[in-house]
Amino acid sequence: MANLHSRRRMMHLNLFLMGCGHHRAAWRHPQSAVEQLGDIRYYERLAQTAERGKLDAVFFADSNSTGDVSDGSWWYLEPLTAIAAMSRATEKIGFISTVSSTFYTPFHAARLVASLDHISGGRIGWNVVTSMFDVEARNHGYESMPGHAERYRRADEFVQAVLGLWDSWGDDALKFDRQGHYADPAKVQPVNHRGEFFRVDGPLNVPRPVQGHPVLFQAGASEPGRELAARCAEAIYAVAYDLPAAQNYYRDIKRRVKAAGREVDVPIMPGLVTYVAATEEEAFRKQRELDELLPADASLRQLATFIGQDCSAWELDAPIPALPPLSEFSGPQGRYSTILRIIETEQPTLRQLLGRLAAGGGHCTMVGTPQQIADRMEHWFNNEGADGFNLMPPSLPAGIEDFIEQVVPELQRRGLFRTAYESCTLREHLGLARPDKS
């Protein structure tokens, strides 16, 4: 493999797939693919579109509960199962799925992800989460979720046990000697893990993955989440409304990685919602078209929970009434702070605010021409805001097709993004070295 550090720094782009798109009303659009959400060919086509744009990977989040069945913004194929099929419909692009350290066991997760890495030829990543909601916990035998600190201790141990299982096979353990051993017994060793949460004897019943370790992603913004990312993560998904917020997170994580004694460049990819068109006017029309499909009553009820007051009588197409400052708000601070920043920066109408929150929430939203969006992405990339982006199209498939056909060529013209895949594994796409067997 070529020297990964000698290459020019390039942007990393992932496609974050979510049903008909990340806008909660996308499924209501007359041209949405809502009837195809159970058809694996729909997801295969989306992956092929992302591969045509030379993106690093396709990412799936996951949930362990159903949510509101009247709201079509969720999807229903299990991600790891879908990825097995999608990897066979593509050749180069990577695939990443959320894996819950609260609900999986290390052996089960290690076996599934290792199998996918073999099936795909080394194109798999896993996004380790602790899960959050009691409704999920009650589907897995818990009355409620364990406490925050306990979940992160479990996640830390979970990661170490999974890595140990992947390393329980030497890279050259398989011999296929028809007169002797199928595998060298000396190179397949038990793990004998004994921890606070898990007992894992090992070895794994799948040989070492193609990448050694499928790429470990992390997305925690809390203090324990940042510490876990600093110790373990090889790539990070982030939430940032604007460049100052992105820079604060970026600089903090890079500092923590160094403080943890790791000599590795961990790519950080904030979420990005884009509406792109040949003219700015047309791009804003696309945004407005989706916003107007939102059911106002449900959206206003959701906003009321975010801001801690009834807003059902507010005028949809008028400015938002003054809200209390952050210091006087007793509810969850993060989302409320983002709402205040959106109002201050964008001065939206109430309908526009509901649309912003319906498409990516606190994630950055860029609306404009390919050149305008590429300008802003380049500015983040060159000013310690991002090493790339986790693309969250408000509608699918149109949103990613617009980005691939209009923004990617502009990034390529500027020398910011690859024009062809130079490697075959996700680890190589991200500029990460293959780990030696520990």
N, C-alpha and C positions, 0 to 999 in steps of 0.2 A: 504494500500500500504506500502511496506517495506520502511525503512528509506533510501531515495535516496542518502544521503551523506555518508552512511556507506559502500557502495559498493566500490570495487576496481575500480580505474579509468580505463575505457576501451575506445578504439578508437571508434569514430562514423564514419560510412561510408554510404554515399548516392550515388545512381546511377543517374547521370544527363543524361537523355535521349535526343537524338537529331537525328532524322531521321535514317540514316544508320550508324551514328557515327559522332564523332566530327571532323574527318579529312574531309576537303572539297572534297576530291576525293573518299571518301569511297563508295559512291553510284556507282562509275564507276567500282568497282571491280567485276569480273565475278561471285563471290559468294555472292554479296550483296543482301539484301532483298528489293531492291528499288521498286519492283512491289507490295510489301505488305504495303507500307506506309499509305494506306488508309484503311487497314484491322485491326480492333481493336484486332483481335486475335494475331497479331504480338506483340502488346504492352502488351497484357495480358501475353504472353509467356515470354517477357523480365521481367515483374514484378515478375512472378513466379520464374525465374532464380535468380533474386535479393533476393527474399524471401528464396530460397534454401540456399543462402549464408549468411542468417541471417542479411542482411543489415538493417539499420534504416529506409530508405525511398527511394522512387523514386522521382526525381525532374524534372519538366518541366519548362523551360523558355517559354516566349511567345513573340510574335510580333504582332503589329497591322498594318502591311503592308506586301506586298508579297515578295519584294526583286527580285533578278534576276531569272526569271523563267527558264533560261537555266542551272542554277546551282542547282543540286539536294541535296545540303547540308541542305535545310530546309524541314520541314514536314508540314502537312496540317490538322490534326485533332485538334480541339479546346481543350486545355488541361483539363479544368474542366469537359467537357463532357466525354473525354476519361477516366479520373480518376474515374468517376462514374462506368464505366464498369470494369475497372481494379481492383477496390476495391472489386468487387463481385467475381473476379477470384482468390483472395488471402485471407489470414486470419489475418496476423500479421503485414506485412510491411506497413509503412506509405507512404503518398503521399503528395507532395508539388507542388503548382503551383504559378507562377508569377501572381500577380494581380496589375494592373496599377491604381495608385491613381489619375492619370490625366484623365483617360478615364472612369473609373467606378464611380458610386456614392456609398456612404457608405451603403445605404439600399440594393442596388442590390448586392454588394459584400458580405455583411453580410449574406444575405439570401442564396446565392449560396454556400458559404463556410460552413455555419451552416448545410445546407441540406446535403452536402457531409460528414460532420462529423457524422451526424446521420446515413447516408447510410453505412459508413465504420466502424461504431462502435468506433469512436474516433481516427481515424488514419490520420487526415488531418493537413497540415500546409499551410501557405500562405506567399509567398515571395513578400513583398511590394516594388514596384518600381515606379519611377516617369515618366518612358518612356523618350526618348531622341530625336527622329527624327521628323523633320517637315513632312516627308512623312506619318508618322503615324498620326500626328495631323490633316492632311487634310482629313483623313478618319473619323474624329470625329467632324467636324464642325469648326475646328480652321484653321486660315491661316498659323500659325506657332506655335511651342511649346512656352508656357509661359517661362519666364526667369527662370534660375536655382534656385534662392532664392525663387521665388514664388512657383515653383513646390514642393520644400521641405516644405514650410509652408503649402501648401495644403495637402501634404502627412502626415504631423504631425496631422493635424486636421482630415483627413480621418481616420487614425488609431484610434484616440480617439472616433470618432463617431461610428465606427464599434464595438469597444469594448463595448461602451455604449449600443448599440443595442443587443449584445449578453447577456449583463447583465440586459436587460429589463425584462427578465423572471427569476424568482427565480428557483433554482434547484428543489424545491418541489412544483412548481406552478400547475402542472398537477394533477388533483384529480380523474377524471373519475367517479365521483359520479353520478350514473344514476338517483338518486332521488334529486340531487342537482346540483353542478357545475361541468362542464367539467374541468375548471381550476379556481383557486382561484383568483378573480379579484384583491385582495389586493397584490398579488405577481406577477402581470404583470403590469408594469408601463411605462408611456411614457418617452421618452428621453428628448424631448424639447431642442434639440441642436440648437443653433443659433451662427454661426461662420462667419468667413470671406468668406468662400467658400461654405458652406453647411447649409441648413436648414433641420433638420431631427426631425420629431415629435415622431415617434415610437408609441408603441413598435414594435419590429420585429414580423413578422407573422410566425416565426419558434421558437419553444421553445429553451431554452439554450442548446448549443452544449454539446455533451458527455464530451469533455475535458474542459468544461467551456469556454475557449478560444482556438480554434485551434492555433497551435504553430506559432508565428510570426517570420519569417525569414527576414533578411535584407542583402543587398550586396553592400551598397554604400561605395566608397573609398574616395570621396570628403569630405571636412570639414563638410558641412551640412549633408552628408550621415553618417559620423562617429558619429555626434552628435545625429542624429535620432536613430542610432543603439544603442548608449549608453543609451538613455532614454527608448527605446521601445523594441528592438529586444530580442528575447529569444534564437536565434541561428543565426549564421552569415556565409555567403559564402564569401570567400576572393579570391583575385588574388595575387599570389606570384610566381615569377620565380625561386627564390632560397631561402635557409634558412634565410640569413640575411634580405631579404625583408619580409619574413613571420614573423620573430621575431619582426621587427619594427612595423608591423601592429598589431600583436597579443598583444604585450605589451601596445601599445597605446590604443587599444580598452578595454582591461582589466582595465587599469587605468581610462578611461573615465566612464566605468560602475560603478566603485567604487565612482568616483567623483559625479556621478548622484544620489548617495545614495541608490543604488540597492544592496541588499545582495543576489545575485544570480550568479551562474556560467554559463556564456553564452558560449556555445560551438562555436569554430571558426573552419571552415572547408575550407581550400584552395582547389581550383580546382586541379585535378591531372590526367594527361594523362599517361597511361602506355602501354608499349609493353612488354609482358612477354612470355618467352619460356624456355624450359629445358636448353638451352645453350644461352650464350650472343650472339653468332654469329647468331643463329636463330631469336632472338629477334630483332636484327638490320636488319636482312633480311625482317622481317615483316614491319618494319618502312620504309625501302627503297622501298618495293613493293608498298605501298600506295603513297609515295612521287613521284614515277615515273609515277603515273596515273594523276598527276596534269597537266592541260593544262598550258603550260609554259607562253604563251602570257598573259593570264588573270592574272596569279599569279605575273608576272613581273609588270604589270600595277598596281596591288594592292600594291606591294612593293614600286613602285615609289611614290605613294601617301603617304606612311608611312615615306619615307626618304627624300622626297622633291627633287628628281632628277631622270632623265631618266636612267633606267638600262637595257633597251631592248637589248643593244649590248653586255652585259656582258656574259661571258662564264659560262654555267650552272654547269659544273663539275670542275670549278676552284675556288680558294679562292676568297672571296669578296674583291673588291677594298676598299682602306681606306675610311672611312666615316668621316665627320667633327665631332669634339667633341660636346657633348650635349650643351655646352655653346654657340656654334655658330649656333645652330639649332633653327629656328623660328617657326616651326610647333608644333603639339601636342607633349609634352615632354614625357609623360608616355610610349607610345608605342615605341618611338624612343630610349628611355633609355633602354627598354627591348631588343630591337634589338642589341644595342651596347653590352649589357651584354652577349647575346647569342653568338655573334661573338667573344668576348674576351674569354669567358669561353670554348666554344665548338669548335671554329675554324672550322666552317662548310664550305662546298662548298656552292655555291649559291643555287643549287638544294636542299641541306639539309636545308638551312635557309628557303626556301619557304615551305618546308614540315613542319618545326617546327611551322611556322606562320599559316599554314593551319590546324594544329591539336592543338587547344587550345590557340593559340596566346601567350599571356604572362604568361599562366599557367605553372606550373612545369611539366616537362616531365621526366619520368623515364623509362629506357630501360634496360632490363637484365633478369636474372633468378628470380624465386620466392624469393630466399634467398636474392639476391641483392636488390630487390625492397622492401622487408620487412625490410631490414637493414636501408634503407634510410627513410622509413615511420616511423620506430621506433625512429630514430634519431630526426626527426622533432617533433614527439609526446613527446619525453622526454626533449626537449630543447626549449620549448616555441615557437614552430613554428606552432603547430596545435593541436587541440583536436580530429581531425579526418580529413577526406578528402571527397570532392565532386568528385566522380569518373567520368571522362570524356573519355570513351573508344573511341579510334580513329575509330574503326569499330564496328558495331553491326550486329548480336548478338555475333560474335566471340570474340570481345574485352572483354565483360563482362563475357562470359563463361570462357575465359582464366584466368581472375582475380579470379573468384569464385572458380574455380577448382584448381588453383595453389597458389595464394597469400593468400587467406583467410585461408586455412589450416595452412600455415606457421605462420600467425598472431595468429591463435588460439593456435598453439603449444607453442608460446611464452607467452601466457596468456594476449595478447593485445586486443583480440576481442572475443565476445560471441560465445559459441558453441550452444546455444539454446536461443530462446526468453524467457525472464523472465517476460514479461509484455504484455499487449494487446494494449495499446495506443501509439501513436507517442510521446506524452509528456513524458510518462514513459520510452520509449526507450532512450530518450535524457536525462533522469535524472532530469526532470523538474517537479516541484510540480503543481498540479491542482490549479488554482487561485480561491480564495473565491469570491463569488459574491460581487462586490463593492457597 
